């Protein structure tokens, strides 16, 4: 899995790392049971702080995409649903764009309701 981050982007590096892993999963580059690079190795390879990678991995764990085990590392969970992961990623993109445009949560929900009623 090739991982790239843009150090000059306004998107936090940890979010970029998590998005890279989600994308690799959705494209089928990684799957259930696959190990992710160790946090230390990944941090060195993309020139970020170790804690940035650990935060990204913690986010992915909290989302249910990976398991984190001391001594075993980060492993893609067997029960992860690619369809749900894809929809979650699309929702993240929608929310980010809606916030950029100044919409609040109620306005976002209105847009979704309007879209589903068509």
Residue pairs with C-beta under 8 A, 6 or more apart in sequence:
1 20
1 21
1 24
1 29
1 30
1 36
1 37
3 17
3 20
3 21
3 37
3 42
3 45
3 46
4 20
4 46
5 13
5 16
5 17
5 20
5 46
5 48
6 16
7 13
7 47
9 16
13 48
13 52
13 56
14 52
14 53
14 55
14 56
14 59
15 56
15 59
17 42
17 46
17 48
17 52
17 53
17 56
18 56
18 59
18 60
19 89
21 30
21 36
21 56
21 60
21 65
21 66
22 60
22 65
22 85
22 89
23 89
24 30
25 31
25 65
25 76
25 80
25 82
25 85
26 82
26 85
26 86
26 89
30 36
30 76
31 76
32 76
32 77
32 78
32 79
32 80
33 75
33 76
33 78
34 75
34 76
35 73
35 74
35 75
35 76
36 42
36 57
36 66
36 73
36 74
36 75
36 76
37 45
38 73
39 50
39 53
39 54
39 57
39 74
40 50
40 53
42 53
43 49
43 50
43 52
43 53
57 66
57 68
57 74
58 68
60 66
60 74
61 67
61 68
61 74
63 88
64 77
64 80
65 76
65 77
65 80
65 85
66 74
66 75
66 76
66 77
67 74
67 75
67 77
68 74
69 75
94 108
95 108
98 107
98 108
98 111
103 111
